[in-house]
């Protein structure tokens, strides 16, 4: 008998924030997959479990600016440390990242290669975002590049989001990135929609949905711990076991013919 356990727990993320920050840490959909509560949270916040992404995590990191940001600085850096926290150092399950920045910044990613990182999607309110992976700069001149064996997408849409939900704050619209819509009351008592007609900028870049949301107005670093384990899908296991059985039967038949 073969079985497969898919973790529904999203990655553990921590980060340092500035005094003016409004941190949004580890927002996940923890309800039972497919339940009414789960579906409602998917509607309200566009959050799913990795199970909805065929076991892949899509982790969102949003920040408006780094702590101590200066428009005159040569580099404004946000450090991202992607770690494998499996005690036996087994390769992790599949992971992708969304990086969203409000000001000019460099995302400096330290990537443990035993983390099965597939793609990175970058959003920015301004166009001059840059990316470094393991001390090597990535060419973001085009909207899509293949570096380090990763699919790296630099969205041409100038938008940012660092809170969930977020209809408008410092020109940032998380609702539009994730494709959610809410009716909110403005300062004059009028009801308005945060995203109507509904747009979903993320869906233009990937068919994955967010499994874990983290953000703050100011931050300097994110530490991401991945403890999921790469496992074969049940169908693949059954196919593999069937092949083994077929080989065994053939070998027995061949042996009986001798």
Phi, psi and omega in degrees: 000132182247146178219161180221128179251122178253123181290136175256006179271123180286167183301154175267123185236135174230156179201156177269142183231157177275175185292335182264013185281154171235080191293141175240092190254132171051052172279115182224164174263100187260004179286162179301133184304126177085354180288166180299320178295320179299311182296324179293320179291328176294322177291315185290321188231359181061030178259136178229173172270161176305333180302326180288341178256027183058041176079005180268137175270139172238107189258127183259127175238116181235139178206138179285318179200164176281160177294129183081022182306139174221128178295344180265356181289145177295317180222130168248111193252139168244117180273136177233122181246110183260110189245147170268116182256012172295129184297328181267008178060022174298143178304142183280172170288173185292142183220142170227161183234145166245126180244122184233120182236147180267323181250178176297129182200161173247124173273116183252101186262125169258117191243118172286116187297345176281355171273125186281072181281127184257315185207161175227129177245125181251131170242146177209142176291329174244156188284341189272059170271149176220161186222133174238132177237119181048051175071010179243125180288141179258134179283113180252023181299324176262166182285343183219130179221158178241096181235144180059023184074015182251149171271109183250118186245123177252102186297137177280349178282122181273098182207153176222167177199130182227005177223160181221116356280173181199107180273323178194120177200113183055039179066024179251142186222081176299324181303320181284329177293318186265349176082032177251160182220138180223151172263121183232157179265128181274185185295342181260007179084005178273146178268129178225158178267142181280340185204072182221119006290150187292126171243156181218090184294327181295321182296340177284343184251333181203153176270002177280155175246158184290130175255344186205123182243131178220137180192163178197155177298316177233137175200153178248333185204149174236135174242122184245122177254123180249122180239009175288155183244137177292122180226149176293151175289153181304319179298319179294323178296317180296320179296318180295316181293324178296321178296319179297318179297319180296317178298318181297315180298315181298321181292324179291317178297318178298320181293325181289338181280347182287000000 
